[in-house]
């Protein structure tokens, strides 16, 4: 069984607006490594649609992008992508699949079938999966910014506090800190 790893960008004040982070070679290298190591991606519909609106065109060379971003887009194109959605059934982006059925059982089946692990990249979905006790690790990039607005991580709340064990902390030259935690059980 593979691990379910929640990976996300957030500011010092917890803002998870994707436009507030530092997007440079260091942060892209971090996410490229995670993409290379993982067996599949898991997103909610909103995140999937945001990714689908940009990255396939980058992979095809239809959008101007630096070589490192194009290489990442090509890798993402090939990676299996699973989407949780109650409103959409058609996912035409290559290697995209709807995760059907009950959330707990569907995600557990995906973890069981993906020994290299599943990388979760949706904040609202992470809240639901944390409520179901399905997230094994957290790899967060904390950006040296105070956004002063939301949305924030776990804005919807959790039924109880989650105790985490720090596995590693890596500062980047740009001031971002990569934090890796495991769920303390």
N, C-alpha and C positions, 0 to 999 in steps of 0.2 A: 504494500500500500504506500502510495506517495503522500507527501505532506501537502497541506493547503497553506500556502504562504501569501499573506496579505502584504502587498507592497504599494507604497503611495508616497506622494510628495505632500509636505505640509510646511507651513510657516511656523515661527516660534509661538504665535498665538493660536495655532491650530487650524488656520484657514487652509482649505483644500481646493481652492479655485485654481484650476490648471494654468491660468495665466499669471499667477503670482510667483511661480517657481523660477529658478535659474536653469535655463535650458542651454547647456554648453557641452563640450566634449566629455568632461568628467561625469556629469550626470547621465549623459547618453551611454557612456561606457558602462556605468553601473547597471542600467536597465538592460543593456545588451547582454551583459554577463548573466543576469537573471533569466533573460529570454533563452539564452543558450543552454542554461542548466535545467530549465523546466521542461516538462513534457507537454503542457497545454496552458492556455489562457482561459480565465473565467471572468466574465463581465456581466453587469446588468445591461438592460437594453439601452439606456441613455448613454452609458460609456461606450458601448459597442457602436452606436450610431455616430458618436463624436469621432471615434477612431476610424470608422468606415468612411466617413466623409473626407478624410485626408490621406491616410496612409496607403491605400491601394494605388492612388494616383502617383504618389511618390515612388512606390515600388516599380510602377510601369514607366517611370521617367517623364510623366506628364506635368509634373510640378518641379520647379527649380529647388534643389536641395543639395547641401554639401554631401560628399561621398559617404561620410559616416552615417548620416541620416538615411540615405538611400539604402545602404547595406542593412541597416536596422529594419527598414520597411520591407526589404526582400525577405529577411528572416521572419518577420511578423506574418508576412503573406503565407509562408509555408507552415507556420505553427498552427496546430489545431486550436480553434477558438470556440468556446462554449458560452452560450448566452442564456441568461435567465430572463424570461419575459412572459407575461400573461396576456400581452396585447399584440405581439408580433410573432408570426410563425415562419416567415420567409427570410432567410439570411444568405444573400447571394455572394457575399465576400468569400473568397476561396477558403476552404477548410473551416467554415463556420457552421455550427450546429446549435440547435435549440436544446436546452436542457429541460426536458419535459418531466411532468409528474411532480410529486411532492418534493419540496426543496431539500429537506434533510436527506431523503433517500437518493435523490438524483445526484447531489454533491458527493455523498458517500460512495456511490457507485463510480463516479468519475475519479475520486481519489484512489479507490481500489484498483481501477483499470489503468492508472497512470503512475507507474513506479518512479518516474523521474520527478513527479510532483506537479501540482497545479498552482499557477500564479494568479492570484486574485487582484484585480486592479479597479475595483468599483467601491466607492465609499459607502453608499447606502446599502449595497449588497453585503459589504463587510459587516455592517451593523446586524443585519439579519442572520448572517452565518455565525457571528460571534454569539448571538443569543442562542443559537442551536449548538454551540460548543464545537464547531467544526474547524475553526482556524487553529493551526498548529504553530506557525511562526509569523512574525511581523518583521518586515524589512522596510524601514521608513527612512526617507530622506528629509531631514529637517533643514529648511532653508533659513539663512540669517536675515529674515525679514519679518516685520510686523505689518500684517495686511490691514488690520482694523476693521475687517468685515468677514462675513461668512461666504460660503457655507463652511462649517467646521467639522472636524472628524468626530464621528459618533454623536452628531447633533440630535439624533432621535433618541439617544439614551440607551443604556443597558440595564438589565434588572439587578446587576450587582457589579462590584469592582472586579476587574481582571488583574490578577497578579502575574507579572512577567519576569522572566529571568534574562538578564543581559548576556548575550553571546559574544557580541563584538560592537565596537564603536570606531568608525573610521572617518577622521576629518578630511575634507577635500581642500585643495588650494583655494577654491572659490568661497570657502566659508561654510559650505553645506556639510552636514554630518550624517553619515550613513549609520543607522542603528539597527542592529539585528537582535530580536528577542524571541524567546521560546515561551510558550504558555506554561506557566508553573502549574503543575497538576497535583 
